[in-house]
Amino acid sequence: MDFTGLALEDVVKELGKSTAGIAALGLAVLLLGLAAVPKAATPGLRAADLLARRRSVMIVAGGLALSVGVIIIALS
């Protein structure tokens, strides 16, 4: 995939062809966003405890999803 000299519409069309890559990037944003939520911003004690215990798992999974999304888009 070569983006040099392409108009913005063409870049969007090229990225739109890779739905799996876009889905992986969306999952990465979701997981990394959840991992970044501070404990004080969670609605309940149980949710805060769950986020605190699983934060590192969400960071690793989000980073992995980001890597996979970038690789899928680069190879398509």
C-alpha positions in Angstrom: 0.0 0.0 0.0 1.6 3.2 -1.1 0.1 6.5 0.2 2.5 8.9 -1.5 0.8 11.3 -3.9 -2.7 10.1 -2.9 -5.6 12.4 -2.2 -7.2 12.1 1.3 -10.3 10.4 -0.3 -8.1 7.8 -1.8 -6.3 7.1 1.5 -9.7 6.6 3.2 -10.8 4.2 0.4 -7.6 2.2 0.8 -8.0 1.9 4.6 -11.7 1.0 4.2 -10.7 -2.1 2.3 -9.2 -3.6 5.4 -12.1 -4.1 7.8 -10.2 -6.5 10.0 -7.4 -4.0 10.5 -9.9 -1.2 11.3 -11.7 -3.6 13.8 -8.4 -4.4 15.5 -7.5 -0.8 15.8 -10.9 -0.1 17.3 -10.4 -2.9 19.8 -7.0 -1.5 20.7 -8.5 2.0 21.3 -11.2 0.5 23.5 -8.8 -1.7 25.6 -6.2 1.0 26.0 -8.9 3.6 26.9 -10.3 1.3 29.6 -6.8 0.7 31.0 -6.3 4.5 31.3 -9.5 5.1 33.3 -8.5 6.3 36.8 -9.9 4.5 39.8 -11.7 7.6 41.0 -13.7 7.8 37.7 -15.2 4.3 38.0 -18.9 4.1 39.0 -18.6 1.5 41.7 -16.2 -0.3 44.0 -16.5 -3.6 42.1 -15.8 -2.0 38.8 -12.8 -0.1 40.2 -11.4 -3.3 41.7 -11.9 -5.2 38.4 -10.1 -2.4 36.5 -7.3 -2.3 39.1 -6.7 -6.1 38.9 -7.0 -6.4 35.1 -5.3 -3.2 34.0 -2.0 -4.8 33.0 -3.9 -7.4 31.0 -5.8 -4.7 29.1 -2.6 -2.8 28.4 -1.0 -5.9 26.9 -4.1 -6.9 24.9 -4.5 -3.3 23.6 -0.9 -3.1 22.5 -1.2 -6.5 20.8 -4.4 -5.4 19.1 -2.7 -2.2 17.9 0.2 -4.1 16.5 -2.0 -6.6 14.7 -4.2 -3.8 13.3 -1.1 -1.9 12.0 0.3 -5.1 10.5 -3.0 -6.1 8.8 -3.3 -2.6 7.3 0.3 -2.5 6.1 0.0 -5.9 4.4 -3.3 -5.3 2.7 
